[in-house]
């Protein structure tokens, strides 16, 4: 059975930067999309409210964030993408510094 994870982070609160961020996500490079598949991500969705982002990923059994990080660290195109995106992203207030995206705790399901 597939599992879902939800993550969140903030964008820099600048309307022009937010617009640029959205434009980049309208044409993500195929190599970036392939990196998701290689890591076991079946589906990724991003949602935005103001400067807050919310990501939902659906993953294959056996997926791990550690393996994804390892694959990303060895992928030059992913590293370039992450460097570019860091111009738009910022850590959440109170986050512990273990990456920009923070895993959210599931508290309800119907």
C-alpha positions as semicolon CSV with decimal commas, in nm:
position;residue;x (nm);y (nm);z (nm)
1;X;0,000;0,000;0,000
2;X;0,126;0,346;-0,090
3;X;0,185;0,607;0,177
4;X;0,141;0,984;0,170
5;X;0,351;1,249;0,339
6;X;0,279;1,618;0,379
7;X;0,553;1,876;0,408
8;X;0,558;2,253;0,437
9;X;0,789;2,552;0,404
10;X;0,766;2,924;0,345
11;X;0,861;3,124;0,041
12;X;1,031;3,458;0,082
13;X;0,739;3,695;0,120
14;X;0,791;3,894;-0,200
15;X;0,516;3,885;-0,468
16;X;0,764;3,899;-0,756
17;X;0,972;3,611;-0,618
18;X;0,659;3,407;-0,550
19;X;0,546;3,459;-0,911
20;X;0,889;3,353;-1,040
21;X;0,874;3,041;-0,821
22;X;0,538;2,946;-0,968
23;X;0,664;3,006;-1,323
24;X;0,955;2,767;-1,265
25;X;0,708;2,502;-1,151
26;X;0,510;2,526;-1,474
27;X;0,801;2,373;-1,666
28;X;1,003;2,151;-1,435
29;X;1,289;1,977;-1,617
30;X;1,225;1,612;-1,706
31;X;1,538;1,513;-1,512
32;X;1,388;1,658;-1,195
33;X;1,064;1,469;-1,252
34;X;1,265;1,152;-1,316
35;X;1,448;1,201;-0,987
36;X;1,111;1,178;-0,809
37;X;1,032;0,850;-0,982
38;X;1,381;0,714;-0,911
39;X;1,330;0,785;-0,539
40;X;0,992;0,610;-0,529
41;X;0,766;0,914;-0,544
42;X;0,451;0,832;-0,739
43;X;0,283;1,171;-0,715
44;X;0,387;1,513;-0,590
45;X;0,155;1,810;-0,548
46;X;0,237;2,163;-0,434
47;X;-0,017;2,409;-0,298
48;X;0,038;2,770;-0,193
49;X;-0,139;3,009;0,041
50;X;0,026;3,350;0,054
51;X;0,394;3,259;0,103
52;X;0,330;2,918;0,267
53;X;0,379;2,604;0,059
54;X;0,224;2,266;0,124
55;X;0,353;1,952;-0,049
56;X;0,179;1,617;-0,069
57;X;0,377;1,320;-0,192
58;X;0,249;0,971;-0,250
59;X;0,527;0,715;-0,234
60;X;0,590;0,350;-0,310
61;X;0,641;0,100;-0,028
62;X;1,001;0,117;0,086
63;X;1,040;0,489;0,017
64;X;1,273;0,673;0,254
65;X;1,368;1,037;0,282
66;X;1,726;0,928;0,349
67;X;1,746;0,741;0,017
68;X;1,589;1,039;-0,164
69;X;1,851;1,271;-0,008
70;X;2,129;1,033;-0,113
71;X;2,004;1,018;-0,472
72;X;1,962;1,397;-0,484
73;X;2,313;1,457;-0,348
74;X;2,452;1,255;-0,638
75;X;2,243;1,423;-0,908
76;X;2,398;1,742;-1,049
77;X;2,073;1,860;-1,211
78;X;1,880;1,818;-0,884
79;X;2,155;2,008;-0,701
80;X;2,130;2,295;-0,951
81;X;1,749;2,298;-0,912
82;X;1,774;2,302;-0,532
83;X;2,026;2,586;-0,543
84;X;1,793;2,785;-0,771
85;X;1,488;2,715;-0,552
86;X;1,676;2,824;-0,241
87;X;1,657;3,179;-0,379
88;X;1,282;3,166;-0,315
89;X;1,245;2,944;-0,009
90;X;1,300;3,005;0,359
91;X;1,278;2,792;0,668
92;X;0,965;2,797;0,879
93;X;0,982;2,995;1,201
94;X;1,079;2,755;1,478
95;X;1,210;2,483;1,243
96;X;1,502;2,283;1,373
97;X;1,737;2,341;1,080
98;X;1,713;1,988;0,936
99;X;1,622;2,106;0,588
100;X;1,379;2,363;0,460
101;X;1,085;2,130;0,401
102;X;0,931;2,021;0,732
103;X;0,739;1,696;0,762
104;X;0,391;1,756;0,896
105;X;0,228;1,536;1,160
106;X;-0,096;1,371;1,056
107;X;-0,361;1,441;1,318
108;X;-0,688;1,334;1,149
109;X;-0,825;1,104;0,882
110;X;-1,187;1,017;0,809
